[in-house]
């Protein structure tokens, strides 16, 4: 079974002829499923997803309501096509057993925009996570992100470094603490880091030696003597820093430019820390890394998250799916394939519109650029105004199901379908199927 084997959509309600479809026969990999509540939209997506998956495409399903587990496909009558082992469950929640996505992960291809685009993307993500984030906080964040990438050895102008392990929001928190303490103490961040490192190493060494010496049943006097030795070493290190910082030359001759952060507001920095701390505490960005698998139905279970956090995670998923397609296409030198390697499915398309204001948002990029990289997006929406204009212009396949009469005028305007055809639609019985030409009334997947 491959993509050159047609998928049987259903039977033309007027002629009785079978309606077939395949990816090689359409201009791009994007599909829209439009239908009101109870019209059979999810049922239709189930059938299309199962048929496309068994032909060799990796699926990435964003599941907001819990409609795309194996049991749901089985209930639709697709148990003979899909099995539990076909699914890779990626569950997000606010607990330790949940999965996470790292928004600081730098895409390893130039199309991802490198460090510069990733920093801009993280800034937008923080704004979505906390709408109260102000311009000053976000400007501080940009400078901090530049620093953590530099410390991780990742250089925007050297794409070979993009493959190195990316920093995380925990690294951002650490840098904020360094700057805050440097501002408070009037020191440079390197010195602050060295002081904290020296203290941490001394404390860890003392605790380790105490445990070992107690196990060996050494007397308390010997243990106390060992702790004093470690403390003396720490004191010598701190004295060295004091001598470097507090002397005539250091206090009177400040050669070189001051760091930008030396003029920062501690209050603004502290409020930024609270925002990033909230993101870390959610465990959505620093927990168990999600691991999508090739050749599987990767189900991103977002049912336990708030709507705002669902949208944040959706943005990251879309960005990473697009990056996967670009990387595989370049690695295999397989540009403009006849069928997709990856399909991103979002049944609740209204969320896509909320997070796709920019033409270069991840979902819009898949819709407009994905064809060349073997990536497509499927959107399920209840109303035509729940999808962005950029995506509307780039759907090659249309499944239009029953919608409320009040939406007919807008559907006619956007999709070019006659109102008389819309009136022929019955919930869960038929749909209007099109691939750029005239629509056919089809009794589908029955």
Secondary structure, DSSP 4 states (H G I P E B T S, - for coil): --TTSPEEEEEETTT--EEEE-GGGSSSS-EEEE--TTSSHHHHHHHHHHHHHTTT-EEEEEESSS--SHHHHHHTT-TTT--GGGEEEEE--SSTTSEE--TTPPPSSGGGTHHHHHHHHHHHHHHHH-TT--HHHHHHHHHHHHHHHHHTT--TT-GGGGGSPPP-HHHHHHHHHHHHHHHHHT--HHHHHHHHHHHHHHHHHHHHHHHHHHHTT--HHHHHHHHHHHHHHHHHHHHHHHHHHSSHHHHH---SPPPGGGG--HHHHHHHHHHHHHHHHTTTTTSEEP---TTSEEEEE-TTS-HHHHHHHHHHHHHHHHHHHHHHHHHHT--S-SS-SEEEEES-HHHHHHT--STTSHHHHHHHHGGGGTEEEEEEESSGGGS-HHHHTT--EEEE----GGGHHHHHHHH---HHHHTT--TTT-EEEESSS--EEEEE--
